[in-house]
């Protein structure tokens, strides 16, 4: 999908330095993937302490 963006040059330059990407397209794709990943991790962290995992591994593995 083609999109025209007006991005600050200083922000792009800094992003290129830290990401080691060579093209603006690769830079934007990496940034979007990282944003999505971070969002998913945050959603998973919200479950901490809310899921009851009362599991007996020996029973699950048919061990005696």
N, C-alpha and C positions, 0 to 999 in steps of 0.2 A: 504494500500500500504506500503510495507516495503521499508525503505530507511536507508542508513548508513550515519551518520552525524559526523563531527568532530567539536564539540562545545567546547569553552573555559570553563573550570571547574568553574572559578570564576563567569562567566556570568550565568551559570546554577544555581550555589548556590544562587546568588542574586535573580534570577528569582523565584526560589523555595520559598525564604523568602517572597517576596512581593506578590506572587500569591496564596500561601497556597495550591498549588497542591502537590500531593503525588507521582506522577509518571512522568517520562519524557514525555510519550505520552500525558498525560493530560496537561502538561505544554506547549508542542508544539501546541496542538490543541487550547488551550486558547490564546496563542500568535497569532496564525493565525486568529482566530475569531476576536480578538481585532484589528488586522491590517486591516482586511477587513471592520470592522465596522467604524474605523477611516477614511478610504478611502471614504466610502459612505457618511459619515457625511461631509467631506470636499467637496465632489461633490455637496451636497445639499447647503452648505454655499455659493458656487459660484453663486447660483441663487438669493441671497439676493439683493433686489432692482431691479431685472430684470423681475419680474412677476407682471403684473398689476392685482390686485385683487379688481377691482371696483365692489363690490358685495353688493347688498342690502339684508341683511338677512331676513328682514320682508317679502319681495317679495318671496324669496326662500321658506320661511316657510308658505306662504299663509296667512299672518297676515294683518290685516287692521289697 
